[in-house]
């Protein structure tokens, strides 16, 4: 078997990192001896998380476009140029057969440089509404792997393969019971458990709403597993105070399979990874899409489930007035919970990682 060398580029959040890692592990299973190199952005979480999974990673001096403060983008062209030069050096040294882009800061310079050299590239588009960078890159890409139908409006139809979004193997194959999950987090096995997760970095609007309305939530006699992100963690711990027996506050959850097992109902951002995982976990969910996501893609992601009666949606600017209200209705409506759970199961894809890995091998020309 020939040596397969693949670069996987992207990151910034868990929503990009964990799918990238899942594809990396799938390539290792399908092509033993494959050499993989990840490219990320310096000072971002991929520089820690990817090595923990046993993969090598190189960091670029790159940041993303700031949609909130335009002035912060002044140095962006220089950083893009610098990162492009760094990528050229990496391509010279590693000589990949394929470069895969999973989204995030490092994805565009890596795929753009590879395409400039005629190296086959694959785009893994996680969202139901494609971003500008991937639309541009798709013109010269060999393949585009997507999670949603009707993506021909963004990409050349002949390059599209519907694969779903890859999730971590321990979630795709999770078998833990509700009791095991609740025991893992030290929660009461006799209570309904609400999981609040705002993505790997936390969600400001969700955190502030839960902080403000925690006494109201506790009247529902719930366990609350509240993942805050690092910035809000200390504030949330103080807010939980004497109710710590019923409220478990964590900044980051490494064992998400246990959190999903413990959960009966979920409040979540609507990133592509969260949606893929929640379809597998099949737990009734209220999505609060991040309003500043490119092209508002989180709302599009969430609506793909809402229209199938698989989820509920609360707009970010209506969180403080609508979230707890909708949560109460959902918790008290067992029939709705059952319908949502069944519809989520019907949308689950558990082998997206291997589907994408097979496409990588196909375009490498080595198979």
N, C-alpha and C positions, 0 to 999 in steps of 0.2 A: 504494500500500500504506500503510495507516494506521500510525502510530507505536505500536509495542508497547513497554510499559514493564513490566519484571519485576524484583522484588526476590528474591534468593536468600539465605536466612538459615541460618546454622549454622556449625559448625567445631569447633575444639578439637584435633582430630587430623587427620592426613592422610586417614584413613578417611572423614571427612566432607568435607574440603576438596576433594580431587581429584575425587570424583564431582560436587560442586557446580560446579567449574570445567568439567568435561566437559559438563554440561548447559548451562552458559553458552555455551560454544563452539558447541554444537549449535544453540542458539537463534539465534546469530548467522548460522550457515550457512542455517538454514531461513527466517529472517526478517531479511534484510539491513536494517540501520538500526535494529534493535531496541536499546532503551536498557536496560542492565542495571546494577543496583546490588546489591552484596553487603553483608550485615550480619553482623558477627562479634563476638567478644569481645575487648576490649582486652587487649593483652599476650599473646595467643595466636598460634599460628603462621599463622593465616589472614591476619593483618595484614601479614605479609611475603609469603606465597605467592600470595595472590590478585592483588595489584598486579603481581607478576612475570608473571602471565598476561595482563596488560593490562586488568584490570577495576578499577573503583573500589570501595572498601569503607569502610563506616562501623563504628566500634567501639563496643560497648556496655559499660557498667560492670556486668558480670554474671559470676558464677561458677556452677559446677554444684553439685549436692548431693553432699556428701562422705560416702561410705558407710563410710569407715574411721574417721574422727574426727567424731562427731556434734556435738561442741562447736564445730567450725569452721563449722557451719551457722547460727550465731546471727544473723549479719548478712545471711543470704540473703534474708529477706523485704524488707528495705530495698533491697537491690540489685535485686531483682526489680521493685519499685515504681519505682525510678529508671530502670531499663532500659526499663520500659513507657512512661515519659514521653519518653525519648529516641526510642523507636520512633514514638510519635505525631508528634513533630516531623519525623522522616524521612518518614513517610507523607504529611504535609501538603506537604512540599517536593517529593517525587518523584512522587506520585500514581500508584502502580502499578496496572496492570490485573490482575496476579496476584502473589501472594506465595508463594514455594516454600520449604518447610522441609526441610532435609537432615539434621537431627539435630545435636546439640551445644548448647552453652549458649545461643546467640542464637536458636535456632529457636523455642522456645516463646513468648517475649514478642513476637516479630515476627508469628507466625501468629495468636496470641491477639488482638493489637491489630487486625490486619487483619480478622479475623472479626468483631470488634466493630463494624467499620465497613461490613460487608457486602462486603468485597473478596474475590473468589474466592481460595481457597488450595489448594495441592497439597502433600501429604505424600509425601516419598520415604523409605519405610521400607526400610532396607538389610538388616535382620536377620530371622532366621526366627522370633524371639520379640520381639514389639513391646514397647516401653517404655511406661510409664504416660502420659508426656506426649503421645505420638502417639495413644494410645488416646483420650485426652480430646479432643485437637484434631480427630480424625477425625469426631466427631459433627457438626461444622459445616464440615468441609472439602468442597470440590467433588470432589476426586479423591485417591485414595491409590495410589501406584505402588509395587509390591512386587517382591521378587526370588525369593520362595519360594511354593509352592502352600499351600493350606489356611490362608490368613491371615484367612479369614472369622471365625475364633474371636476375632480382635482388632478387626476393622474391619467397618463395614457392607458387606456383600458387593457391593451394587450400585455402590459407589464404587471397588472394587478393579480395578486393571489390572496384570497381571503383565508387567513390563518387563525384569527383571533389574537388576543394579547397573551403573551407568555407570563405565567406566574411561577413563583417558587415551587419546587417539587413538594416540599413539606405541606404546602397549602393545596396543591392539586390533588394530593393523595391523602389528605387529612382524614383521620378516623376517630379523633378524640370525641368523647362524650361531653355533654353539657356539664355534668358533674366534675369531670376531669379538668375542664377549662376553669370552672369557678374555683375549684380547690387550688389550682395552680396560682391564681391571683389572690387567694385568701378571701374569696367572696362567699356569701351565704348561699348554700345550695337550694334553699327553699324560696328564694326571691327571684323575680324577673330581673334580668340584667340588661342594662342599657350600655352599649359601647359607643363612645364618642371619639371619633378619630378624624383629625383635620389634615391628613397627609403627614409625611415624615417630619415636616417643619412646623406643624401646628397650623391652626386657623384662627386669626384674630377675632373675627366676628362671632364665630362659634364659641370660642373661649369666653369672650365677654358676656355673651348671652347666658351660658351655663353658670358663670360666676354670679351674675345678677339674679338668676332665677333658681339657684340651687335649692333654697328652702321649699319652693313650689314643687320641684321635682321630687324631693325627699318625701313629700306628702303622698306620693304614689307608691311608697314602700318598695323602692327599687334598690338593687345593686347598681352602682354607677362606676364603670371603668372608663376613666377620662384621660385620653392621651393628648397632651397639651403642646408638645414641642418644647424646646429648651427655654425659649424666651418667656413663656408664661408659666413655667412649671412652679416656681416658688410662690407666685401669687395664688395659683390654684391650690397648692398645698395649704397655704394659710386659710384660704376660703373654706376648704373642707373641714379644717379644724377638728372639733369634737365629733364630727360625723364620719371620721376616717374609717370606721368599721364598715360603713355602707358605701363609702366613696374611695375608690382606689385611683390615686393620681400618679401618672407616669409621664415622663417627657418623651419617651420613645418605646415602642413595643417591638422587641426582636422576634418573639415567638407569636406572630400574628395568627398562626393556626390555633393556638390556645385561646386567643382573644375571640376569634370567630366562634370557637366551640362554646365559650362561656356566654356569648351574646345571644339574647332573644330578639332584640331590636337594635338598630344601628343608626347613628347620625354620622354623616361622612361628607367630605368634599367629593367631587365627581371626576377625579382624575381617572385616566384610562385603567391604571393598575388597580385602583380601588374597585372600580366597576367589575373588572375581570375576576377579582378575588371574591367579591360579594355575590356574583352569579354562582360561583362554585360553593361558597358557604351557604347560600340560599337563605340569608337572614333578612327579614323585612327592613327596609332602609328608607331614611329621609335624606335626600341629597341637598346640600347647600353649595352650589357651584361657585368656584372662585371667580369673581367678576372681572378680574384683570388678566385672565388667561388669554393667550393670543386668539383673536377672532371669536372670543367667548366660547371656546370649544368645550369647556366643562358643561355649559348649559346644553349644548348639542349632545354630549355624551349622556347626560342624565335623561334628556327627553327621549332618547332611544329606548330607555327602560320604562319611563313613565307612560309612553304611548302603548306599551304592552302590559300595563297594570302590574309592573314588577317593582315599582318604586314610587315614592312621593318626592316632590320638589318644593323647596322654600328658597326664594330669592335672597341673596346676601343682604340686601338693604331692607328686608322684611323679617330678618331673623328674630329680632327682639319682640316683635308682635305676633309672629306666626309659628315659630318653631315649636315652642312648648305646647301651644294649642293643638297643632297637628300631631305631636307626639302623644298627647293624652288620648286623642281619638284613636290612634293606631294601637296603642297599648290595650285599650278597652274593646277592640274589635278583632276577636280571634279569627273570624271568617276572612277578614281582609288580610290578616297576617298569613293565613294559609294560602290564599290566592297568590299573594306576592311571592311567597316561598316557592310555589310550584312553577310560576312564570320565570323566576330567576333560574331555577334548575334547568328549564328548557333552553335558556340562553347560554349556559355554561360551556366553555371549551377548555378541556384539560390538557391537550397535547399541542398547544400552539408553539411551544418551544421547539419541539421536534419537527413540526411542519416548516418553521423558519429555518432551522438548521439544515434540513434537506434541500431547501431552496438555495442556501449558501453554497452547499456542496455542488449542486447542479450548475450554478453559474461560475464556479471556480474552474470548470473544464477538466477536473481531475478524475471525475467519476466514470 
